[in-house]
């Protein structure tokens, strides 16, 4: 360390110590806020729904990065964590991920929900959409083999001629790749 650097270090340390003493040690001793009591799963779920309604009214498009949607998802995640076997909470979480276009997490949660409970028509459409979006993304990146299971899952949840056409393309591209 050069003589100049040593002098700067001493000055910086001295200035910090002097300001700490002058401020009464405020830097070293900040009071911790009292811990918030944990909410129940039901409260987290209600808050997630409230925030989702507020986000829906505020934003033109729905994205995970938007503050209200993100907070709604965090609360829905907390509800699911508090009561993992509750299909209502998992349904809300899967729906929020779908609405905010977080396709991978939406797909994973629809799969979990399908293992727990029968999916309704709307839920099957959302599950199919999340799987189709992942399949499309994989296919558009030249990953036909990886796209196939997602496109098949989408068709299992809901028949759709466009997804069926994408599946045909993916299967053909996968076959062409295997031949080469």
VENTA-V426774 format. One record per backbone hydrogen bond with DSSP energy under -1.0 kcal/mol. CO is the residue of the C=O (numbers start at 1). NH is the residue of the N-H. E is the energy in kcal/mol with one decimal. If there is no record, write none. Layout:
co;nh;e
CO;NH;E
CO;NH;E
This chain:
co;nh;e
2;6;-2.3
3;7;-2.1
4;8;-2.4
5;9;-2.4
6;10;-2.3
7;11;-2.5
8;12;-2.7
9;13;-2.5
10;14;-2.6
11;15;-2.6
12;16;-2.3
13;17;-2.5
14;18;-2.6
15;19;-2.4
16;20;-2.2
17;21;-2.4
18;22;-2.6
19;23;-2.4
20;25;-4.6
21;24;-1.2
25;29;-2.1
40;44;-2.6
41;45;-2.5
42;46;-2.5
43;47;-2.5
44;48;-2.4
45;49;-2.3
46;50;-2.4
47;51;-2.7
48;52;-2.1
49;53;-2.2
50;54;-2.1
51;55;-2.8
52;56;-2.6
53;57;-1.8
54;58;-1.8
55;59;-2.8
63;66;-1.4
66;70;-2.9
67;71;-2.6
68;72;-2.4
69;73;-2.5
70;74;-2.5
71;75;-2.2
72;76;-2.3
73;77;-2.9
74;78;-2.1
75;79;-2.1
76;80;-2.3
77;81;-2.6
78;82;-2.1
79;83;-2.0
83;86;-1.8
86;90;-1.8
87;91;-2.5
88;92;-2.0
89;93;-2.2
90;94;-2.7
91;95;-2.5
92;96;-2.5
93;97;-2.4
94;98;-2.1
95;99;-2.9
96;100;-1.9
97;102;-2.6
98;101;-1.6
100;64;-1.2
101;103;-1.3
102;106;-2.3
103;107;-2.9
104;108;-2.5
105;109;-2.2
106;110;-2.5
107;111;-2.3
108;112;-2.0
109;113;-2.5
110;114;-2.5
111;115;-1.4
113;117;-3.1
120;124;-2.6
121;125;-2.0
122;126;-2.3
123;127;-2.9
124;128;-2.6
125;129;-2.4
126;130;-2.4
127;131;-2.2
128;132;-2.8
129;133;-2.6
130;134;-1.9
131;135;-2.6
132;136;-3.0
133;137;-2.5
134;138;-2.5
135;139;-2.7
136;140;-2.9
137;141;-1.0
138;143;-2.7
139;142;-1.7
143;147;-1.6
144;148;-1.6
147;151;-2.3
148;152;-2.6
149;153;-2.1
150;154;-2.4
151;155;-2.1
152;156;-1.8
153;157;-1.8
154;158;-2.3
160;164;-2.5
161;165;-2.1
162;166;-2.1
163;167;-2.5
164;168;-2.2
165;169;-2.2
166;170;-2.9
167;171;-2.8
168;172;-2.3
169;173;-2.9
170;174;-2.6
171;175;-2.2
172;176;-2.7
173;177;-2.3
174;178;-2.1
175;179;-1.7
176;180;-1.5
